[in-house]
Amino acid sequence: MNKKIKNSILASLTADAYLLGSHWVYDEEQLKNLPIEWETLNAPQAMWHKGKNKGDFTHYGDQTFFLLEYMALKKKFDKMDFYSFWSEKMSTYSGYIDGATRNALVSMDSASNDLSICGRLAPLLLGCNSKESFLSDVKNLVEITHNSELAKITSRFFAELLWDSKENQEIQSNIQNLKGKYLLLEQWINAGVESKNSDTINSIRAFGPACGIDGGFAGVIHLLSLEDDFKTVMQKNAKAGGDSSARGMVVAMILGAQDDCIAHEEWMNEMNLLKEIREHIDANI
């Protein structure tokens, strides 16, 4: 079981490092002509990630790393203690500060509906020995930066899917089993599953490639429904553009919890913080 947790964390961060290259590029023609190599990690092309280099993370991956660092230090999650730790980190952070973060630094009532928070959950597995405690920690984490009903419901869905897929390995069955509990999300779940045989770029463009849950959720379900390996799923996701990292991190943490799925090793080994990530994980496992 510990191996699955480790793989899930590594997969989510590897996905973010890979997706940095094309992250937040929306124009379809620009995506087709980006001066990057789709087979490897790349420096970012979007102006929002100025100062980042190949092997770095987007701000999503950076905040996931901060959570992992916290879990390595404290061994369990405490909302107010983490808020202090996180606030100190973000007060001197040189990367992109999104709206949810900016508002949360003022007060913990940022009602963001961005999908990205749902991809940062894997490090919380390190401090939990039951599904109930994991879901509780997820709720407390999400309330810090994305305290909206939609974000809380969506993050709980993906947290349940992550836990269940870690336990029984049947992602598609797990999605269907959870659907009845999340009526607000049912239409997006159905749309994502039904699109699995359609072109990924067209599907994600139709759902909406931007940061919001209202478009990104169905895109995640589409990607989870593909019968492809980790590398191929991430490449298809990257080429669809937009907020590819938010989608990719959610998909990766769930795929990574499978017995036979680990992050693409070549990409993982190119992460600039790989040594530190492994040390933080090993401090808990």
Buried (B, 14 or more C-beta within 10 A) or exposed (E): EEEBBBBBBBBBBBBBBBBBBBBBBEEBEEBEEBEBEBEEBBBBBBEBBEEBEBBBBBBBBBBBBBBBBBBBEBEBBBBEEBBEBBBEBBEEBEBBEBEBBEBBBEEBEBEBBBBBBBBBBBBBBBBBEEBEBBBBBBBBBBBBBBBBEBBBBBBBBBBBBBBBBBEEBEBEEBBEBBBEEBEEBEEBBBBBBBBBEEEBBEBBBBBBBBBBBBBBBBBBBBBBBBEBEBBEBBBBBBBBBBBBBBBBBBBBBBBBBBEEBBBBEEBBEBBBBBEBBBEBBEBBE
